[in-house]
Amino acid sequence: MMHNKKDNLTSSLEVKLKRVSFARAREKKIHAPHDIKTSPERFINREVSWLDFNKRVVEEAENTRNPLLERLRFLSISASNLDEFYSVRVAGLAGQVREGLITSSPDGLTPMQQLMAIRERVKVLLIEQQRVFNKLKQLLSETSIIVCQSKNLNREDLSWLQNYFMARIFPILTPIALDPAHPVPFIPNLNMAIALRLVSQTDDRERRYVMILLPSQLPRFVPLPVSFNKPNVQRFVLLEDIIILFVALIFPGYKIGNYGLLRVIRDTDVEFEEEAEDLVRSYETALKRRRRGVVIHLDIDNQLPPKLRDIIVHALEVPPEEVTTHKGILGLVDVKQLIVDNRPDLLFPYYTSLIPSRIKECGGDCFAALRSKDLLVYHPFESFDVVVQFLRQAAQDPQVLAIKQTLYRTSSNSPIIRALVEAAENGKSVTAIVELRARFDEEANIRLSRDLEAVGVQVVFGFADWKTHAKLSLVVRREGNIIRSYAHFGTGNYHPITAKIYTDLSYLTCNPKLTQDAAKLFNYVTGYARPSQMSSIAFSPLTIRKTLNELINNEIDFVKAGKPGSIWIKVNSLVDPQLIDKLYQASLSGVKINIIVRGICCLRPGLENLSENITVKSIVGRFLEHARVFVFGNGHSLPSKSAKVYMSSADWMERNMDRRIEAMIPITLEENHEKILNQLMVANLKDNLQSWELKSDKTWQRLGASTHPFSAHEYFMSNPSLASRDLNI
């Protein structure tokens, strides 16, 4: 019965792919320029593609298949994404413009042209976000979750809010006068402020301008007490509305003339001296500079008086084109505070990840399970606790001699860190490669490194100019008269929280070829001991690009020899111009290429005389697609048992190929090979409920479910026995 399910899934995909190819043939093709193979038109702009991705996230906030509060979560995520995009990507482009740089991106746009394109798209996106929030706010109100306006508050509400204001808000506030003696105060990144024009209650000619920073330590949406008469109704009041309500308690004798809100986004990029003797100290200094980064964008609401606006814009030195006026709520990222946990009817049903049966059958002994055969775990459908247990067991096992671990991102109070600390305290040799430049986690990683060093862990920061992005664990264990190594390779971070919402792969093994390669890679990062040869693993920055080029060339050669050429790729981002051109070359040779890309895609599919054999889709749904998988037909149409299958920590971006430590691991064991190829990849390609297709004109179109609706996420959540069968336990 299980085999029938797999066969049906695979065969239905084959039919679907044939239909898509036939439909494409009937579509009016976009005729590319005769020199398209060398024209910048063959690429999509990276920044524009990212904005298209974030638009797909906003679209999920409108998707009625999602519960209401989850729709609100998608909207908050889209706002958070946009904040980071501005503080990193837009800040970088703005810096290039300030320096007078005119170097074009692969698609032929200068930094200034890219900023202009971004501004046009963001303008539309911001309007769309506000429209969606207003719609969701109305729907929330109909389900008894209400954002109250001041005019709708009764006397009892106002009394409670005044007490709240005086006890919780007033002590934190520091109003600042705006005049020649009091310049505009420093507004931290992503923080908000209220700018007010105050008028004396006794003399209308006496006016003052002041600013009040909203305390970031307090909730933006303040919950009102639940009414005894309406126990199911939950009401919230915005923090800024509370401050405005009781502004007379801050400024006795004055009334509000008019006021408005503003929100600052600053450049958060970190620069540091690569030759600094103490990398940690260099980063601590850089992080302090980040807090006072240049303002690169200013959001203001449409109520802000023109004179106050001019004072603030001038003081913050914001370019006029980077000032956006909103009719609606600023800082939409904060709407996540409305996601209450006592309304399960408005949330995704709770999902419990599975523990692989083989681990349970071995009594939780990971080493015994791995001596039987390699284990492939697909998170979050199968629990990340397997990885935690692997390291916890290593920490407690007296036969374990050493543990080596990469740490790019992890959670606070992480069980992974606790295991490493316990191992060091138990006298084992523990080495942790901590990446200081994991963006926005730098401070946490500095604290982490100091805590680990305090208990005797050997902390290494790797290369100064290359981030260590590979996800590796290596455990060395004495077993009788031999020393055996065990390894974990992952596509995602050692982060138990994100492992519940990111789809990622974990591969655990004691295969000597893989564990020896892992040891060589650790030595390369800690001691710059460049491996002379690897048995199985390809790694950046030295061999992944070369390996991928060879694999693509092999598919081209198969087509020339009259055999099928097939490639399936699943990545978060496809940006690297060299690899895109290599895929174009393969397409022109007749290789059939299917790409699943979550976010940025700079490749244009379906262009005549260039990419007619390439399709691109994106899945945006309950879980964040994060696993990277590369599949090559090896002379056969996919899916095939003869295919070459790889999992990796690397996206197809220049930085992952050339400026990071990454790992690419072959999957050869039949059951694991089949699980990735015939289930993970087939299900992703078959999905039509959470999928978008990239068209040759650079636009994204949501796929229709037709008569056979299928969701990859729901498929894996509802088929636990199938997952167990694939692990052959």
C-alpha distance (Angstrom), angle and dihedral (degrees) to the residues before:
residue distance angle dihedral
M1 . . .
M2 3.79 . .
H3 3.79 91.4 .
N4 3.78 89.7 53.8
K5 3.79 90.2 54.9
K6 3.77 91.2 52.5
D7 3.80 93.4 44.5
N8 3.80 91.8 48.6
L9 3.79 91.0 49.5
T10 3.80 92.2 50.2
S11 3.80 96.9 42.6
S12 3.80 92.9 47.2
L13 3.80 88.7 52.1
E14 3.81 90.9 52.5
V15 3.80 90.1 52.3
K16 3.79 90.8 47.7
L17 3.80 93.3 50.4
K18 3.81 90.4 50.5
R19 3.81 90.1 50.6
V20 3.80 90.9 49.2
S21 3.82 90.6 50.9
F22 3.82 90.9 48.9
A23 3.80 91.6 47.4
R24 3.78 90.8 49.7
A25 3.78 90.7 52.5
R26 3.81 89.7 56.1
E27 3.80 94.2 47.8
K28 3.75 119.6 97.6
K29 3.77 102.3 -100.5
I30 3.74 124.5 -133.3
H31 3.77 106.2 -122.4
A32 3.76 110.5 -136.6
P33 3.82 122.5 -145.6
H34 3.79 113.3 -88.8
D35 3.82 88.8 -109.8
I36 3.80 94.6 46.7
K37 3.82 91.0 127.7
T38 3.82 88.6 69.5
S39 3.80 101.0 23.6
P40 3.84 121.4 107.7
E41 3.82 84.5 -129.4
R42 3.79 88.4 80.0
F43 3.81 88.8 73.9
I44 3.80 133.0 65.8
N45 3.78 115.3 -138.6
R46 3.79 111.1 -99.9
E47 3.81 95.7 -137.1
V48 3.79 93.8 46.5
S49 3.81 90.2 48.4
W50 3.80 90.4 52.7
L51 3.80 90.7 51.3
D52 3.81 88.2 51.3
F53 3.81 88.1 54.2
N54 3.79 91.8 51.0
K55 3.79 89.2 49.6
R56 3.81 87.4 56.9
V57 3.81 87.9 54.2
V58 3.82 89.8 52.8
E59 3.80 88.6 49.4
E60 3.82 88.4 59.2
A61 3.80 87.3 59.9
E62 3.81 85.6 63.4
N63 3.80 95.8 42.7
T64 3.80 105.5 112.3
R65 3.81 90.6 -158.2
N66 3.80 85.9 74.5
P67 3.83 119.8 77.3
L68 3.79 113.8 -105.5
L69 3.80 98.9 -106.5
E70 3.81 90.4 45.8
R71 3.79 88.0 54.6
L72 3.79 87.3 54.4
R73 3.80 88.9 50.4
F74 3.82 90.9 54.7
L75 3.80 89.4 52.6
S76 3.81 91.2 50.7
I77 3.80 90.6 48.3
S78 3.80 90.9 51.8
A79 3.82 89.9 52.9
S80 3.81 91.9 47.7
N81 3.81 90.1 48.3
L82 3.80 90.5 52.2
D83 3.80 92.1 50.0
E84 3.79 91.1 54.2
F85 3.81 91.2 44.1
Y86 3.80 90.3 56.4
S87 3.79 96.6 42.6
V88 3.81 92.2 50.8
R89 3.81 115.0 18.6
V90 3.80 100.9 29.1
A91 3.81 89.8 41.1
G92 3.80 89.1 54.9
L93 3.79 93.2 50.5
A94 3.80 91.4 45.7
G95 3.79 88.9 52.6
Q96 3.80 90.5 52.5
V97 3.79 90.4 51.3
R98 3.83 91.3 49.5
E99 3.80 89.1 52.5
G100 3.80 91.0 49.9
L101 3.80 94.7 -116.3
I102 3.80 116.2 161.9
T103 3.80 100.8 177.2
S104 3.78 108.5 141.8
S105 3.80 126.2 -128.2
P106 3.83 117.4 -121.1
D107 3.82 89.1 -90.2
G108 3.80 90.7 56.6
L109 3.82 102.4 -104.6
T110 3.80 123.8 133.4
P111 3.83 118.8 -136.1
M112 3.82 90.2 -100.0
Q113 3.81 91.9 49.8
Q114 3.79 90.1 49.7
L115 3.81 91.2 51.2
M116 3.80 89.9 50.7
A117 3.81 91.3 50.6
I118 3.81 90.7 47.6
R119 3.81 93.2 50.8
E120 3.79 92.7 51.8
R121 3.81 93.1 50.8
V122 3.79 94.9 41.6
K123 3.79 90.6 52.7
V124 3.80 89.7 59.3
L125 3.81 92.7 41.3
L126 3.81 93.4 52.9
I127 3.80 91.8 51.2
E128 3.79 89.1 49.2
Q129 3.81 92.1 50.4
Q130 3.80 91.4 52.6
R131 3.80 91.8 47.5
V132 3.80 91.4 50.8
F133 3.81 92.4 47.3
N134 3.81 92.2 51.7
K135 3.79 88.9 50.8
L136 3.80 93.2 47.8
K137 3.80 91.6 45.3
Q138 3.79 89.6 56.9
L139 3.81 91.6 48.0
L140 3.81 90.1 48.3
S141 3.78 90.2 51.8
E142 3.81 89.0 54.2
T143 3.82 88.5 55.3
S144 3.84 93.3 49.3
I145 3.82 98.1 -99.2
I146 3.79 102.8 119.1
V147 3.80 133.6 -177.5
C148 3.80 101.4 -153.1
Q149 3.77 126.2 -144.8
S150 3.79 117.7 -142.5
K151 3.80 92.6 -111.4
N152 3.83 90.4 59.2
L153 3.82 95.2 56.4
N154 3.79 119.3 106.2
R155 3.80 127.8 -143.3
E156 3.81 92.6 -93.0
D157 3.81 91.1 52.0
L158 3.79 92.0 49.4
S159 3.78 92.0 49.6
W160 3.80 92.1 51.4
L161 3.81 91.8 45.9
Q162 3.80 92.4 50.8
N163 3.79 90.3 54.1
Y164 3.81 89.6 46.7
F165 3.79 90.7 48.8
M166 3.80 94.6 51.2
A167 3.82 94.5 43.4
R168 3.80 101.9 39.1
I169 3.79 111.0 16.5
F170 3.80 110.1 29.0
P171 3.84 96.0 60.0
I172 3.81 90.9 55.8
L173 3.81 98.9 45.7
T174 3.79 120.8 99.3
P175 3.80 110.9 -174.6
I176 3.80 113.7 -155.3
A177 3.79 123.1 -156.1
L178 3.79 115.8 -131.5
D179 3.79 108.9 -139.5
P180 3.83 137.8 106.7
A181 3.81 90.1 -74.0
H182 3.80 94.0 47.2
P183 3.81 115.6 46.2
V184 3.79 122.4 -162.9
P185 3.82 105.3 -69.1
F186 3.78 123.3 -120.4
I187 3.80 110.5 -85.2
P188 3.81 112.6 -159.2
N189 3.79 121.2 -129.6
L190 3.82 113.6 -72.8
N191 3.80 91.5 4.0
M192 3.78 125.9 130.0
A193 3.78 134.4 -138.3
I194 3.78 137.8 -171.2
A195 3.79 116.4 -132.0
L196 3.80 114.1 -160.2
R197 3.77 139.8 -173.8
L198 3.80 107.0 -147.9
V199 3.79 124.5 -160.9
S200 3.80 124.6 -159.5
Q201 3.78 113.0 -112.1
T202 3.79 90.0 -139.5
D203 3.81 101.2 40.2
D204 3.81 121.0 30.4
R205 3.81 89.9 -162.2
E206 3.81 91.4 64.3
R207 3.80 107.2 86.5
R208 3.78 134.0 165.1
Y209 3.76 135.3 -170.5
V210 3.80 117.5 -142.6
M211 3.78 140.1 167.5
I212 3.81 129.5 -146.5
L213 3.81 120.6 -166.7
L214 3.79 114.1 -140.0
P215 3.82 108.1 -121.4
S216 3.81 106.8 -113.3
Q217 3.83 89.0 -158.4
L218 3.81 91.0 69.9
P219 3.80 128.1 71.2
R220 3.79 114.5 -96.3
F221 3.81 90.7 -143.7
V222 3.81 108.4 49.2
P223 3.84 113.7 -157.2
L224 3.77 116.5 -132.4
P225 3.83 119.0 -139.7
V226 3.79 113.5 -85.4
S227 3.77 112.1 -104.7
F228 3.79 117.7 -119.6
N229 3.80 88.6 -137.6
K230 3.82 93.7 49.0
P231 3.81 106.7 32.7
N232 3.81 93.7 164.2
V233 3.80 95.4 54.1
Q234 3.81 116.0 95.4
R235 3.79 116.6 -167.4
F236 3.80 131.2 -170.8
V237 3.79 134.9 -169.1
L238 3.79 123.7 -158.3
L239 3.80 115.1 -112.8
E240 3.80 92.6 -128.3
D241 3.80 90.7 52.9
I242 3.81 90.3 54.3
I243 3.80 91.3 51.4
I244 3.78 91.8 49.4
L245 3.82 90.8 48.1
F246 3.79 91.9 58.0
V247 3.78 101.3 29.5
A248 3.85 88.8 121.5
L249 3.82 87.6 67.2
I250 3.81 88.1 59.9
F251 3.82 96.4 41.7
P252 3.83 108.9 30.5
G253 3.78 112.1 -161.1
Y254 3.79 94.7 25.2
K255 3.77 135.0 95.1
I256 3.79 129.4 -160.7
G257 3.78 115.5 -94.3
N258 3.79 93.6 -177.6
Y259 3.76 137.5 -42.3
G260 3.77 145.2 -175.0
L261 3.78 142.8 -170.0
L262 3.77 130.1 -114.6
R263 3.79 134.3 -172.1
V264 3.79 127.0 -160.8
I265 3.81 129.8 -145.9
R266 3.79 115.1 -167.0
D267 3.78 135.5 -166.9
T268 3.83 104.8 -93.0
D269 3.78 98.9 178.8
V270 3.79 113.5 127.9
E271 3.78 122.7 -139.5
F272 3.77 122.3 -173.0
E273 3.77 141.7 166.4
E274 3.80 107.3 -89.2
E275 3.77 90.4 -155.9
A276 3.80 93.4 51.5
E277 3.78 109.7 138.0
D278 3.78 92.0 -139.6
L279 3.78 109.6 40.9
V280 3.79 93.0 -174.6
R281 3.81 93.9 53.5
S282 3.79 90.0 46.7
Y283 3.78 90.5 54.3
E284 3.78 94.0 46.5
T285 3.81 88.3 56.1
A286 3.79 92.4 46.1
L287 3.79 91.9 50.7
K288 3.79 90.3 55.3
R289 3.81 88.4 53.0
R290 3.79 89.4 50.3
R291 3.80 91.1 60.8
R292 3.78 88.3 61.2
G293 3.81 95.6 40.2
V294 3.78 122.0 151.7
V295 3.81 114.8 -81.2
I296 3.79 105.7 -112.5
H297 3.81 99.6 170.5
L298 3.78 136.6 23.6
D299 3.81 125.5 -164.5
I300 3.78 117.4 -163.1
D301 3.76 131.5 174.6
N302 3.79 120.6 -120.4
Q303 3.82 92.8 -111.3
L304 3.82 93.9 68.2
P305 3.84 108.7 114.9
P306 3.84 113.4 -114.2
K307 3.83 93.6 -121.9
L308 3.81 92.0 51.8
R309 3.77 90.0 45.9
D310 3.80 91.6 53.5
I311 3.82 92.6 47.8
I312 3.80 92.4 50.7
V313 3.82 97.3 42.7
H314 3.79 90.6 49.7
A315 3.81 93.8 46.6
L316 3.81 93.9 48.0
E317 3.82 91.7 44.4
V318 3.78 92.3 -133.6
P319 3.82 116.6 167.8
P320 3.83 108.2 -114.3
E321 3.81 90.7 -122.7
E322 3.81 89.5 59.4
V323 3.79 94.3 57.2
T324 3.80 112.2 96.1
T325 3.79 122.8 -168.3
H326 3.80 114.8 -149.9
K327 3.76 132.2 -159.4
G328 3.76 97.6 -156.2
I329 3.78 140.6 25.6
L330 3.80 120.8 -19.2
G331 3.80 120.6 -141.2
L332 3.80 99.0 30.2
V333 3.79 89.0 -177.9
D334 3.82 86.3 81.1
V335 3.81 93.7 64.7
K336 3.81 86.7 87.2
Q337 3.83 85.0 80.0
L338 3.80 87.1 73.2
I339 3.81 90.7 63.6
V340 3.79 97.8 103.3
D341 3.80 119.2 -166.7
N342 3.80 95.9 -143.3
R343 3.80 93.1 71.8
P344 3.82 104.3 72.1
D345 3.80 88.3 159.9
L346 3.81 87.7 70.3
L347 3.83 96.3 45.9
F348 3.78 135.4 70.6
P349 3.82 109.6 -84.4
Y350 3.79 111.1 -94.3
Y351 3.78 112.1 -94.0
T352 3.80 124.8 -155.1
S353 3.80 115.9 -156.3
L354 3.79 119.1 -133.1
I355 3.78 126.8 -115.5
P356 3.83 107.9 -136.5
S357 3.80 109.9 -103.9
R358 3.79 94.2 -129.0
I359 3.80 90.7 62.0
K360 3.81 89.9 50.9
E361 3.80 92.6 46.6
C362 3.80 89.0 54.5
G363 3.80 90.7 53.0
G364 3.80 92.0 -108.7
D365 3.83 91.5 -54.9
C366 3.81 102.2 142.7
F367 3.79 93.9 -176.2
A368 3.80 92.4 55.1
A369 3.81 90.7 47.5
L370 3.81 92.0 51.0
R371 3.80 93.8 47.2
S372 3.80 85.1 61.3
K373 3.82 93.1 54.0
D374 3.79 143.2 -48.4
L375 3.80 117.9 -67.2
L376 3.80 125.9 -140.8
V377 3.81 116.0 -165.0
Y378 3.81 123.3 -168.2
H379 3.81 110.4 -153.8
P380 2.99 136.3 -119.2
F381 3.80 92.2 12.7
E382 3.80 86.7 56.1
S383 3.76 116.1 39.7
F384 3.79 126.3 -97.1
D385 3.81 85.0 -145.5
V386 3.81 85.7 89.0
V387 3.81 89.3 67.9
V388 3.81 92.0 44.2
Q389 3.82 90.3 49.9
F390 3.82 90.5 49.1
L391 3.81 91.4 57.8
R392 3.80 95.6 37.1
Q393 3.80 90.2 53.2
A394 3.79 90.0 48.0
A395 3.81 90.3 52.4
Q396 3.81 92.9 52.1
D397 3.82 100.3 37.3
P398 3.85 110.7 100.8
Q399 3.82 89.4 -153.0
V400 3.80 93.0 61.8
L401 3.78 111.2 98.5
A402 3.80 103.8 179.6
I403 3.78 143.6 9.4
K404 3.79 126.0 -162.2
Q405 3.80 120.0 -170.3
T406 3.81 139.7 176.6
L407 3.80 116.7 -144.7
Y408 3.80 118.3 -167.1
R409 3.80 99.7 150.7
T410 3.77 130.3 -5.9
S411 3.79 138.3 159.8
S412 3.78 129.4 -94.9
N413 3.79 111.0 -94.6
S414 3.80 87.2 16.7
P415 3.82 118.5 -172.4
I416 3.81 86.5 -143.1
I417 3.80 90.7 60.0
R418 3.79 91.8 44.1
A419 3.80 89.0 54.1
L420 3.82 91.9 51.5
V421 3.80 91.1 48.2
E422 3.80 91.3 48.8
A423 3.80 90.7 49.0
A424 3.81 91.9 52.2
E425 3.79 91.3 47.0
N426 3.82 88.2 51.2
G427 3.80 89.7 58.7
K428 3.79 99.6 -103.7
S429 3.78 123.2 141.0
V430 3.79 104.2 -106.3
T431 3.80 124.8 -176.0
A432 3.80 122.1 -175.7
I433 3.79 122.6 -170.5
V434 3.80 103.1 -154.6
E435 3.80 118.1 -167.7
L436 3.79 108.1 -142.7
R437 3.79 93.0 -171.5
A438 3.80 99.4 61.2
R439 3.79 94.2 133.3
F440 3.82 114.1 -107.7
D441 3.83 90.0 0.6
E442 3.80 95.4 75.0
E443 3.79 95.9 104.7
A444 3.80 92.6 46.2
N445 3.80 90.6 49.8
I446 3.80 92.4 50.1
R447 3.81 90.0 53.7
L448 3.79 89.4 45.1
S449 3.79 92.9 52.8
R450 3.80 92.0 51.6
D451 3.82 92.0 48.3
L452 3.81 91.7 50.1
E453 3.79 93.3 47.5
A454 3.80 89.6 51.2
V455 3.84 91.0 64.5
G456 3.78 95.9 43.5
V457 3.80 103.3 -91.6
Q458 3.79 113.2 148.0
V459 3.82 101.7 -123.9
V460 3.79 118.1 -160.0
F461 3.80 125.9 -176.5
G462 3.79 96.4 -159.7
F463 3.78 123.6 -146.4
A464 3.79 118.3 -1.6
D465 3.81 93.4 -139.1
W466 3.82 101.4 33.8
K467 3.79 125.9 62.8
T468 3.80 116.0 -133.0
H469 3.79 100.5 -129.0
A470 3.83 99.5 155.1
K471 3.81 115.2 112.4
L472 3.80 106.6 -136.3
S473 3.79 139.2 153.7
L474 3.78 124.2 -179.6
V475 3.81 124.3 -171.2
V476 3.82 120.9 -171.2
R477 3.81 114.7 -157.7
R478 3.81 135.8 -178.5
E479 3.83 110.9 -131.4
G480 3.78 112.0 178.7
N481 3.79 108.1 -62.5
I482 3.80 95.4 -13.5
I483 3.77 137.4 71.5
R484 3.79 112.5 -134.1
S485 3.80 126.8 -171.0
Y486 3.79 127.4 -149.4
A487 3.78 124.7 -164.0
H488 3.77 141.0 -166.9
F489 3.80 121.3 -155.9
G490 3.79 120.4 -172.6
T491 3.77 141.5 -177.3
G492 3.82 90.7 -151.6
N493 3.78 138.0 50.4
Y494 3.81 127.1 -85.4
H495 3.78 88.5 -103.3
P496 3.83 115.9 129.4
I497 3.81 92.8 -164.3
T498 3.79 99.3 51.9
A499 3.82 88.8 40.8
K500 3.82 86.2 72.2
I501 3.80 93.6 59.0
Y502 3.84 104.5 26.3
T503 3.79 120.9 78.6
D504 3.80 105.1 -131.8
L505 3.78 140.9 151.6
S506 3.80 128.2 -123.3
Y507 3.80 121.6 -167.0
L508 3.81 118.3 -165.7
T509 3.77 120.0 -172.5
C510 3.79 148.4 150.9
N511 3.81 92.4 -157.3
P512 3.85 102.9 141.8
K513 3.81 93.3 -139.5
L514 3.79 92.3 55.4
T515 3.81 96.6 40.3
Q516 3.82 92.5 48.0
D517 3.80 89.6 50.6
A518 3.81 89.2 49.5
A519 3.82 90.1 52.1
K520 3.80 90.4 50.6
L521 3.79 91.0 50.1
F522 3.81 91.4 50.9
N523 3.80 89.8 49.9
Y524 3.80 89.7 50.1
V525 3.81 91.8 55.2
T526 3.80 98.5 40.4
G527 3.80 99.9 37.5
Y528 3.81 105.3 15.9
A529 3.82 87.3 -116.9
R530 3.79 98.5 159.4
P531 3.84 109.4 -148.3
S532 3.79 113.9 -118.8
Q533 3.79 90.4 -153.4
M534 3.81 138.9 -2.3
S535 3.80 122.8 -150.0
S536 3.81 99.5 -149.5
I537 3.79 115.4 -16.7
A538 3.79 124.3 87.2
F539 3.79 114.6 -156.2
S540 3.77 140.4 -171.8
P541 2.89 140.2 -87.9
L542 3.81 90.6 24.8
T543 3.79 113.4 34.1
I544 3.83 115.7 7.9
R545 3.80 94.6 81.5
K546 3.80 91.2 46.3
T547 3.81 92.0 47.4
L548 3.81 93.4 49.2
N549 3.80 91.3 49.4
E550 3.80 90.5 51.3
L551 3.80 92.3 48.6
I552 3.81 92.0 49.9
N553 3.81 90.6 46.5
N554 3.81 88.9 52.5
E555 3.81 90.2 56.5
I556 3.81 89.9 50.0
D557 3.81 89.8 51.0
F558 3.81 91.2 50.0
V559 3.82 90.3 56.0
K560 3.80 91.1 48.3
A561 3.81 87.6 52.5
G562 3.80 90.8 53.7
K563 3.79 96.3 -102.6
P564 3.81 128.3 118.9
G565 3.79 118.1 -85.8
S566 3.79 115.4 -155.8
I567 3.83 136.1 168.8
W568 3.80 129.8 -179.3
I569 3.81 118.2 -172.5
K570 3.79 130.0 -175.5
V571 3.81 116.3 -174.3
N572 3.78 141.1 143.0
S573 3.80 93.4 -126.7
L574 3.81 135.0 15.3
V575 3.79 107.7 -165.6
D576 3.83 111.0 125.2
P577 3.85 107.3 116.1
Q578 3.81 94.4 -153.9
L579 3.78 93.9 53.1
I580 3.80 91.6 43.6
D581 3.80 89.7 53.2
K582 3.80 89.1 48.8
L583 3.82 89.6 53.6
Y584 3.81 89.5 49.0
Q585 3.80 88.3 52.4
A586 3.80 89.9 51.1
S587 3.80 91.5 48.3
L588 3.79 91.5 51.4
S589 3.82 88.1 51.5
G590 3.81 90.9 54.9
V591 3.81 101.1 -99.3
K592 3.83 111.3 149.9
I593 3.80 109.1 -131.6
N594 3.82 127.7 -170.7
I595 3.80 116.8 -174.6
I596 3.81 128.3 -168.9
V597 3.80 109.6 -166.8
R598 3.78 122.7 172.0
G599 3.78 100.6 -161.9
I600 3.79 132.6 -4.0
C601 3.80 119.7 28.1
C602 3.80 119.5 174.8
L603 3.81 93.7 176.0
R604 3.81 118.6 98.5
P605 3.81 112.0 -143.6
G606 3.79 126.6 -157.5
L607 3.82 98.4 29.4
E608 3.77 113.8 149.4
N609 3.81 113.3 -112.4
L610 3.78 91.2 11.8
S611 3.80 121.0 44.0
E612 3.79 107.4 7.6
N613 3.81 90.3 128.2
I614 3.81 95.4 52.8
T615 3.82 127.5 90.3
V616 3.81 124.1 -176.2
K617 3.79 127.8 -164.0
S618 3.79 136.7 171.0
I619 3.80 130.3 -151.1
V620 3.81 119.1 -151.8
G621 3.78 114.6 174.4
R622 3.78 148.0 112.8
F623 3.81 92.9 -38.6
L624 3.78 126.1 46.4
E625 3.80 108.1 -116.9
H626 3.80 104.6 -128.9
A627 3.82 109.8 146.7
R628 3.80 117.0 109.1
V629 3.80 115.5 -146.2
F630 3.82 129.2 172.4
V631 3.81 120.1 -167.5
F632 3.80 128.2 -176.0
G633 3.82 121.8 -170.5
N634 3.81 94.4 -139.1
G635 3.79 92.6 -148.8
H636 3.82 95.9 -36.1
S637 3.79 136.7 90.8
L638 3.78 113.0 -102.9
P639 2.95 133.6 -72.4
S640 3.80 94.9 44.4
K641 3.80 136.2 147.6
S642 3.81 87.0 -131.3
A643 3.82 93.4 59.1
K644 3.78 121.5 117.9
V645 3.80 109.0 -123.1
Y646 3.81 127.3 -167.8
M647 3.80 136.3 176.5
S648 3.78 121.2 -158.0
S649 3.78 147.8 176.0
A650 3.82 89.0 -136.1
D651 3.77 130.1 94.9
W652 3.80 118.5 -155.2
M653 3.79 95.1 -96.4
E654 3.78 130.4 121.1
R655 3.79 91.7 -115.2
N656 3.82 92.0 54.1
M657 3.78 92.4 47.8
D658 3.79 100.4 41.0
R659 3.81 112.1 15.1
R660 3.80 106.9 36.7
I661 3.76 140.5 63.1
E662 3.80 104.1 -114.9
A663 3.80 135.3 160.3
M664 3.81 131.4 -141.6
I665 3.80 114.9 -166.4
P666 3.82 127.1 -164.5
I667 3.82 116.2 -130.9
T668 3.79 108.0 -147.8
L669 3.81 107.4 149.5
E670 3.81 104.0 105.7
E671 3.80 99.8 -127.8
N672 3.81 93.3 46.4
H673 3.80 91.0 43.7
E674 3.81 89.1 52.4
K675 3.79 93.5 46.3
I676 3.80 93.5 55.8
L677 3.79 96.3 38.9
N678 3.80 105.5 35.6
Q679 3.77 97.9 33.4
L680 3.79 115.8 20.4
M681 3.81 96.2 37.7
V682 3.80 96.9 34.0
A683 3.80 92.1 48.5
N684 3.81 91.5 49.0
L685 3.79 92.0 49.3
K686 3.79 91.5 46.1
D687 3.83 95.1 49.2
N688 3.81 112.6 114.6
L689 3.80 102.3 160.7
Q690 3.81 99.4 66.6
S691 3.80 99.6 22.8
W692 3.78 137.1 110.0
E693 3.80 127.3 -168.4
L694 3.80 123.7 -142.3
K695 3.79 112.1 -132.6
S696 3.79 127.2 -150.5
D697 3.82 90.1 -108.5
K698 3.85 88.7 63.4
T699 3.82 94.5 -106.5
W700 3.80 125.8 124.6
Q701 3.80 121.1 -131.7
R702 3.79 125.0 -166.2
L703 3.79 112.2 -122.1
G704 3.77 117.6 -118.9
A705 3.80 118.0 -124.7
S706 3.84 90.9 -136.5
T707 3.81 113.2 -177.3
H708 3.80 94.7 -39.1
P709 3.82 109.2 56.3
F710 3.78 113.2 -169.3
S711 3.80 132.9 176.5
A712 3.80 118.2 -169.0
H713 3.81 91.7 -154.4
E714 3.79 93.9 50.5
Y715 3.80 90.2 45.3
F716 3.79 93.2 58.5
M717 3.80 93.9 40.3
S718 3.81 91.9 53.5
N719 3.81 98.7 42.9
P720 3.81 107.5 63.4
S721 3.81 93.0 146.0
L722 3.78 89.9 53.9
A723 3.79 90.6 53.0
S724 3.79 90.4 50.4
R725 3.78 92.0 49.2
D726 3.78 90.9 53.7
L727 3.77 90.4 57.2
N728 3.82 87.9 52.2
I729 3.79 93.7 -129.0
